[in-house]
């Protein structure tokens, strides 16, 4: 198929594009940076340069590409962000999830695409009930103030794509990325790895927040499968083992040869990281991958973060 990948040089795009090419797809990769043309060409894609927030530029490159499928991987998440300043640090990513989504959908409709696959995030589920959520569970109606705009942007993206009845819209709620090219990578060391090594990531309160991880290669494989098959809809793309902060953070430190993480009471965590940071450490809900495995025929190379941490972080 002819596949148009927006955000083709991002952490996931750098794994996905070569996979698509290897499967025989004709890939057009969009970047906003002229200097990344050579990188895209080296991965086997036809490079195009456009600002995702410029509707005319997006319309032009999509029209010229004439794709059957668009993959939306546009983000601008900083490697190191301040939980107290998420509105600032995620401002551009939120625009890419709202305005950028609109521009790609409009261009895709004009080009006659049949399928649209987009990146979302697992961490928006309501903080009530069980620790592990399925795609049928509601999103958080009252997120912390610092994350409200981000949750609204994710909700906008998901609704826009799943409501478009003129094509097959697929939303992938990825877990926390780790592995090459992410902030949770060893070579070169990402910001999260450096933070754990320097004991900047404490266990806050009871450390009861449940996180879902996904190795970047497994995330790319799920995305490849979503391009090729499966019903329209929303899928959690996470590993088999949602786990509490108090369990995974010491294991990550051990795998990195670092000291055990410190422990902070909630009040001190709130001073250091704000309410959003405390919620992530104590109240976050994980996600089930049963639907993605069943409907997309997806198989993981790293079924558990434990295996991935040992092989990728040790």
C-alpha positions in Angstrom: 0.0 0.0 0.0 1.0 3.7 -0.2 1.5 4.8 3.4 2.0 8.4 4.4 3.7 8.7 7.8 3.5 12.1 9.5 6.2 12.4 12.2 8.3 9.8 10.4 11.6 10.8 12.1 10.2 10.6 15.7 11.0 7.9 18.2 8.4 5.5 16.8 8.6 6.6 13.2 12.3 5.6 13.0 11.3 2.0 13.8 8.0 2.0 11.9 9.2 3.3 8.6 11.8 0.5 8.0 9.2 -2.1 9.0 6.7 -0.8 6.5 9.4 -0.7 3.8 10.5 -4.2 4.6 6.9 -5.4 4.2 6.8 -3.9 0.7 4.8 -0.8 1.3 5.5 2.4 -0.5 6.2 4.9 2.3 6.2 8.7 2.2 7.6 10.2 5.3 6.8 13.7 6.4 9.2 15.9 8.5 9.2 19.6 9.2 13.0 19.7 9.1 14.8 19.9 5.8 17.9 18.4 7.2 16.1 15.1 7.9 15.4 14.3 4.3 18.6 12.2 4.1 17.6 10.2 7.2 14.2 9.4 5.7 15.7 8.4 2.4 18.2 6.1 4.2 15.2 4.3 5.8 13.7 3.7 2.4 11.0 6.4 2.5 10.2 9.2 0.1 10.9 12.3 2.1 8.6 15.3 2.1 9.0 18.5 4.2 6.0 20.3 5.6 4.9 22.1 8.8 2.0 20.0 10.3 0.4 23.1 11.5 0.2 24.7 8.0 -3.0 23.3 6.4 -2.0 24.3 2.9 1.4 22.6 3.2 -0.1 19.4 4.6 -2.8 19.4 1.9 -0.2 19.8 -0.8 2.2 16.9 0.3 -0.7 14.5 1.0 -2.3 15.3 -2.3 0.9 14.7 -4.2 1.6 11.4 -2.3 -1.9 10.0 -3.0 -1.7 7.6 0.0 -4.2 4.9 0.9 -3.3 5.1 4.6 -2.1 8.0 6.8 -0.2 7.3 10.0 -0.3 10.2 12.5 2.7 10.1 14.8 3.1 13.9 15.4 4.3 15.0 18.8 6.8 17.4 20.2 7.2 16.0 23.8 10.4 17.2 25.4 12.7 14.5 26.6 12.7 16.1 30.1 9.6 17.8 31.2 8.5 19.4 34.4 5.3 17.8 35.9 4.5 21.2 37.4 4.7 22.9 33.9 2.9 20.4 31.7 0.7 23.0 30.1 3.8 24.7 28.8 5.8 21.6 28.0 3.0 19.9 26.1 1.6 23.0 24.4 2.9 22.2 20.9 2.1 18.5 21.2 -1.5 19.5 22.1 -1.7 21.6 18.9 -0.4 18.8 16.9 -3.2 16.6 18.4 -5.9 19.1 17.6 -5.0 21.3 14.7 -2.5 18.8 13.2 -5.1 16.1 13.3 -7.6 18.3 11.6 -5.2 19.1 8.8 -4.3 15.5 8.2 -7.9 14.4 8.2 -8.9 17.1 5.8 -6.0 16.3 3.5 -6.7 12.6 3.7 -10.3 13.0 2.9 -9.5 15.0 -0.2 -7.0 12.4 -1.2 -9.4 9.5 -0.8 -7.6 7.6 1.9 -9.3 4.5 3.3 -7.5 4.2 6.7 -6.1 6.5 9.3 -3.9 5.3 12.2 -3.0 7.7 15.1 -1.0 7.9 18.3 -2.7 8.3 21.6 -1.7 7.5 25.2 -2.9 5.0 27.8 -2.7 7.3 30.8 -6.0 9.1 30.5 -8.3 6.5 32.1 -10.5 7.4 35.1 -8.8 6.9 38.4 -11.6 4.9 40.0 -12.3 1.2 40.0 -9.8 -1.5 39.0 -6.1 -0.9 38.4 -6.2 -2.2 34.8 -8.5 -0.7 32.2 -9.9 -1.8 28.8 -10.8 0.4 25.9 -14.4 0.3 27.0 -13.6 2.1 30.3 -14.2 5.9 30.6 -11.5 8.5 30.5 -10.8 10.6 33.6 -13.6 13.3 33.9 -11.5 15.3 36.4 -7.8 15.2 35.5 -5.3 17.3 37.5 -5.3 20.9 36.4 -1.8 20.6 34.9 -2.9 17.8 32.6 -6.4 19.0 31.7 -5.4 20.6 28.3 -3.4 17.5 27.4 -6.3 15.1 28.2 -8.7 17.4 26.2 -6.3 17.3 23.2 -6.1 13.5 23.3 -9.9 13.2 23.6 -10.3 15.6 20.7 -7.9 13.5 18.5 -9.7 10.2 19.4 -13.2 11.6 18.8 -12.2 13.2 15.5 -10.7 10.0 14.1 -13.3 7.5 15.4 -16.2 9.7 14.3 -15.0 10.0 10.7 -17.4 7.6 8.9 -15.8 8.1 5.5 -12.7 6.0 6.4 -11.4 3.4 8.9 -10.1 5.3 11.9 -7.7 3.5 14.3 -6.4 5.0 17.6 -3.5 3.4 19.4 -3.2 4.2 23.1 0.5 3.5 23.6 2.0 2.6 27.0 5.1 4.4 28.2 7.9 3.9 25.6 11.2 2.5 26.5 14.1 1.3 24.3 16.3 2.9 21.6 15.5 6.5 20.7 13.2 7.1 23.7 13.8 9.0 27.0 14.0 5.6 28.6 17.1 4.4 26.7 20.6 3.5 27.8 22.6 4.3 24.6 22.6 7.2 24.4 21.2 7.6 27.9 17.8 9.2 27.9 16.5 11.7 30.4 14.5 9.1 32.3 17.5 6.8 32.6 19.6 9.7 33.8 16.9 10.7 36.3 16.8 7.2 37.8 20.6 7.0 38.0 20.6 10.3 39.8 17.7 9.3 42.1 15.5 12.1 40.8 12.5 9.7 40.5 11.3 8.9 44.0 8.5 6.6 45.0 5.8 9.0 46.1 3.3 7.9 48.8 2.5 4.2 48.5 3.7 4.1 44.9 0.4 2.6 44.0 0.0 4.2 40.5 -0.2 1.5 37.9 1.9 2.0 34.7 1.8 0.2 31.4 5.0 0.1 29.4 5.7 -0.9 25.8 9.1 -1.4 24.1 9.4 0.9 21.2 9.9 -2.0 18.7 6.7 -3.7 19.9 4.9 -0.4 19.6 6.1 -0.1 16.0 5.0 -3.7 15.3 1.5 -3.0 16.6 1.3 0.1 14.4 2.4 -1.9 11.4 -0.3 -4.4 12.1 -2.9 -1.6 12.5 -1.9 -0.2 9.1 -2.5 -3.6 7.5 -5.5 -5.1 9.3 -8.1 -5.0 12.0 -11.4 -3.2 12.6 -11.5 0.5 13.1 -11.6 1.6 16.7 -9.4 2.2 19.8 -6.6 -0.2 21.0 -4.4 -0.2 24.0 -0.8 -0.9 22.8 0.9 -2.0 26.1 2.7 -5.0 27.4 1.2 -7.9 29.3 2.2 -6.7 32.8 0.7 -3.4 34.1 2.6 -2.7 37.3 2.7 -0.4 40.2 5.4 2.3 40.6 6.7 0.7 43.8 7.5 -2.5 41.9 8.9 -1.3 38.5 11.0 1.7 39.7 13.3 -0.3 42.0 13.7 -2.9 39.3 14.6 -0.3 36.8 17.2 1.1 39.2 18.6 -2.3 39.7 18.9 -3.0 36.0 20.7 0.3 35.6 23.1 -0.5 38.4 21.7 2.6 40.3 20.9 3.0 44.0 17.3 2.3 45.1 14.9 5.2 44.5 14.1 7.4 47.4 10.7 7.6 49.0 8.7 10.8 49.5 5.5 11.3 51.3 2.6 12.7 49.2 2.9 16.2 50.6 6.6 16.4 49.7 5.9 14.8 46.3 3.3 17.5 45.7 5.8 20.2 46.5 8.4 18.7 44.2 6.3 17.5 41.2 2.9 19.1 41.7 -0.5 17.3 41.8 0.0 15.8 38.3 3.2 14.1 39.4 1.7 12.7 42.5 -1.3 11.3 40.6 1.1 9.6 38.2 2.9 8.0 41.1 -0.1 7.0 43.2 -3.4 6.9 41.2 -2.6 6.2 37.5 -4.4 3.2 36.0 -2.8 0.7 33.7 -4.3 -0.9 30.5 -5.1 -4.3 29.1 -3.7 -5.3 25.6 -6.2 -8.1 25.0 -8.1 -6.4 22.3 -5.0 -5.4 20.3 -3.6 -8.9 20.5 -7.0 -10.4 19.4 -8.1 -8.0 16.7 -4.7 -6.9 15.2 -3.0 -10.3 15.4 -0.2 -8.6 17.5 2.6 -10.6 19.2 5.1 -8.9 21.5 8.8 -9.5 21.5 8.9 -8.1 25.1 5.7 -9.4 26.8 6.9 -7.9 30.1 8.8 -4.8 31.0 10.8 -7.1 33.3 12.3 -8.8 30.3 12.7 -5.6 28.4 14.4 -3.8 31.3 16.9 -6.7 31.8 17.8 -6.8 28.1 17.5 -3.2 27.2 18.5 -1.3 30.3 21.1 -3.6 31.9 
